[in-house]
Amino acid sequence: MIMKKIDISSHINGIQLSSCIMNASGALCTTDQELSNLFDSSSGAVVTKSCTKNPREGNVKPRYFEWNVGSINSMGLPNLGIDFYLNFLEKKKTKKPVFLSLSGLSIEENLFLMKKANFSQKVTAIELNLSCPNLREEVLGNDLYKISTFLESIFEFNKKPLGIKLPPYFKEECIINMSLLLNQYPIFFVTCINSLPNGIFIDTDNEKTVIQPKNGFGGVGGSIIKPFALANVRKFYTYLRKDISIIGCGGIYSGKDIFEYILCGASAVQIGTQLIKEGISIFDRLKKEFTLFLKKKNYSSINSFKGKLKNFQ
Ligand SMILES: Cc1cc2nc3c(=O)[nH]c(=O)nc-3n(C[C@H](O)[C@H](O)[C@H](O)COP(=O)(O)O)c2cc1C
């Protein structure tokens, strides 16, 4: 009997990925060691921790907490500064695509970071994080007018493939408006979604919150956010220009979850909370589970079912 080969490779608007599975920004991708582990793993790409112009300590600890179906964090963007990430990449010999995540604290800082990233040969694409829910500083993710002027300025000089990391939206109208805006620019991809903002988790034994910053309020990730993330992927797939790829992110735990994202229209997926919980070996497990799932479904590649979710009738 001839075994059909299952191909889980993909591409993000032409950027080839040997596997459609990668880490989410912020999950084990801040330090030299963490990034080296990701490069050595079976992930299809490496996404770096969102960086700023200068290194940042981030918020006071404890600032991350996880339970069986989720995580809550208010990290406050602890990172080693853009120069660290660019220098690290400069020294790295690798063929894996690198998505440099940028998260300036102002429009000016983001433009500075974008210009710097444009000079690096080692950066395959930029993932611009406009949606960090845990900062006191200005966040752009919900201000369409500011985003559009910002994108105008970016595309005056930008030559790198650019993607935008989006916050979750809960109204179709918001997704339509954001899509109409993004459709006007040569964006390569969007990543949906960042953590669900302003959640709270309670330790009932001690009648306390579990993280210290912002009185315990933080961004929520993990399995419990998956339905919202899938919905955002599906709606953006409906309204975005067809050449803008979607990277799905939120609550991925299994190969079946990856299948759901691709069925909704994602071209690739990112793993956050579950990577932090399980460690780097998760990429081997997910690859195996996803391949087996496709085999059972009799699909040989992700293109056979991408975006083909049917309505119940
Ligand atoms: C500890 C932690 C740090 C994060 N840091 C970033 C970050 O720096 N930049 C970013 O775009 N998203 C960041 N995120 C959000 C994740 O990339 C992801 O969008 C979110 O956690 C949902 O995915 P998940 O359910 O797989 O965790 C962070 C999430 C966690 C849990």
The ligand as an SDF file (V2000), in Angstrom:
LIG
                    3D

 31 33  0  0  0  0  0  0  0  0999 V2000
    3.2840   35.7080   28.8640 C   0  0  0  0  0  0  0  0  0  0  0  0
    2.7500   36.2650   27.5910 C   0  0  0  0  0  0  0  0  0  0  0  0
    3.4450   37.2840   26.9390 C   0  0  0  0  0  0  0  0  0  0  0  0
    2.9600   37.8030   25.7470 C   0  0  0  0  0  0  0  0  0  0  0  0
    3.6800   38.7820   25.0980 N   0  0  0  0  0  0  0  0  0  0  0  0
    3.2810   39.2030   23.8810 C   0  0  0  0  0  0  0  0  0  0  0  0
    4.0690   40.1130   23.1420 C   0  0  0  0  0  0  0  0  0  0  0  0
    5.1390   40.5350   23.5540 O   0  0  0  0  0  0  0  0  0  0  0  0
    3.6260   40.5030   21.9180 N   0  0  0  0  0  0  0  0  0  0  0  0
    2.4440   40.0410   21.3870 C   0  0  0  0  0  0  0  0  0  0  0  0
    2.1190   40.4070   20.2440 O   0  0  0  0  0  0  0  0  0  0  0  0
    1.6700   39.1660   22.0730 N   0  0  0  0  0  0  0  0  0  0  0  0
    2.0600   38.7420   23.2840 C   0  0  0  0  0  0  0  0  0  0  0  0
    1.3150   37.8270   23.9570 N   0  0  0  0  0  0  0  0  0  0  0  0
    0.0460   37.3460   23.3670 C   0  0  0  0  0  0  0  0  0  0  0  0
    0.2710   36.0250   22.6380 C   0  0  0  0  0  0  0  0  0  0  0  0
    1.1850   36.2140   21.5660 O   0  0  0  0  0  0  0  0  0  0  0  0
   -1.0610   35.4770   22.0890 C   0  0  0  0  0  0  0  0  0  0  0  0
   -1.5960   36.3900   21.1660 O   0  0  0  0  0  0  0  0  0  0  0  0
   -2.1010   35.2180   23.1720 C   0  0  0  0  0  0  0  0  0  0  0  0
   -1.5190   34.7150   24.3510 O   0  0  0  0  0  0  0  0  0  0  0  0
   -3.1620   34.2360   22.6800 C   0  0  0  0  0  0  0  0  0  0  0  0
   -2.5850   32.9960   22.3540 O   0  0  0  0  0  0  0  0  0  0  0  0
   -2.6130   31.7200   23.3630 P   0  0  0  0  0  0  0  0  0  0  0  0
   -4.0710   31.4850   23.7090 O   0  0  0  0  0  0  0  0  0  0  0  0
   -2.0260   30.5940   22.5940 O   0  0  0  0  0  0  0  0  0  0  0  0
   -1.8470   32.0870   24.5740 O   0  0  0  0  0  0  0  0  0  0  0  0
    1.7650   37.2960   25.1770 C   0  0  0  0  0  0  0  0  0  0  0  0
    1.0610   36.2740   25.8410 C   0  0  0  0  0  0  0  0  0  0  0  0
    1.5490   35.7500   27.0230 C   0  0  0  0  0  0  0  0  0  0  0  0
    0.7700   34.6420   27.7010 C   0  0  0  0  0  0  0  0  0  0  0  0
  1  2  1  0
  2  3  1  0
  2 30  2  0
  3  4  2  0
  4  5  1  0
  4 28  1  0
  5  6  2  0
  6  7  1  0
  6 13  1  0
  7  8  2  0
  7  9  1  0
  9 10  1  0
 10 11  2  0
 10 12  1  0
 12 13  2  0
 13 14  1  0
 14 15  1  0
 14 28  1  0
 15 16  1  0
 16 17  1  0
 16 18  1  0
 18 19  1  0
 18 20  1  0
 20 21  1  0
 20 22  1  0
 22 23  1  0
 23 24  1  0
 24 25  2  0
 24 26  1  0
 24 27  1  0
 28 29  2  0
 29 30  1  0
 30 31  1  0
M  END
$$$$
